[in-house]
Amino acid sequence: MTSRVLLFGSSGFIGAHVRAALERDPAVSELISPGRDRYDLVEGDRDSLIALLREIAPDAVICCIGRLGGTNEELIRANTLVAAKLLDAVEAAAPDARLVRLGSAGEYGVVPHGHAVTETGPTAPISAYGISHLAGTSLYALAAAGGRVDAVSVRVFNPIGPGQSAENVLGRAQLRLREAVQLRLSEIVLGPLGAYRDFVDVRDLAALLRSVVLAPSLPSPVYNAGSGNAVTVRAAVKLLAEQAGFDGEVREHGTGPQRSAAVDWIQADIGRAEAELGWVPAVDLATSIKDIWAAGAPG
């Protein structure tokens, strides 16, 4: 069976890798990736989106658009209202299409140290970012349970890999390290690095999203996308510094991002994706770090 897939956000860090994974799959007969000049998913109106869906008649719609930071209003618009708009439009214009969105580990909030969170675990986000994603995931789960739309959310933990965004801690660390190597500096300064994070390679994430898009049926409305392992951010930055050949001091100062500053531990239980979709991560942390550095400075 071949599929026509409509992908929003193909120019972003995650979206570009998702596009590459779908383009390689013979089960995808056509991949349509409209830019903002054709339709702006954040600013565009629902009627125009309905018209676009009727024109394309996709078998699947995947959204890789969202915000990591900004005001409460900006986060709600990009992460919640976009989800709601897509849900309404797909139900009206392409009710048989599978609708896939990216959620976030931030939906879980504070997790007991050493505990791997499952998709059925408690969700108590502690930031507007996490709330904005949990609202979108909840809307999709309700729609799926009611048989309105074949909707699914993939909760993304900490995506890393080639093309790493400077919005993420390893992207920022890479920029500081490149500057330090170029200028022969003896130290770089980053925020606190003691928190434990579950880093998942963006190519593994793209492989999971491809499986979610193309699976004949989905038993569950939510899947975790992580590596299944938690390491300190400090350990990941150390690996990156080694790749850079930087032997100076990495000084920690200030505060971390508001969306995750109070969460000192997060690790995904990825058993559901393995059991239901046959997906397991294939790229280890050391390879991800090596490829981040080899890919060059983030844009």
Buried (B, 14 or more C-beta within 10 A) or exposed (E): EEBBBBBBBBEBBBBBBBBEBBEEBEEBEEBBBBEEEEBBBBEBEBEEBBBBBEEBEBBBBBBBBBBBEBEEEBBBBBBBBBBBBBBBBBBBBBEEBBBBBBBBBBBBBBBEEEBBBBBEBEBEBBBBBBBBBBBBBBBBBBBBEEEBBBBBBBBBBBBBBBBBBBEBBBBBBBBBBBEBBEEEBEEBEBBBBEBBBBBBBBBBBBBBBBBBBBBEEBEBBBBBBBBBBBBBBBBBBBBBBBBBEBEBEBEBEEEBBEBBBEBBBBBBBBBBBEEBBEBBBEBBBEEBBBBBBEEEEBE
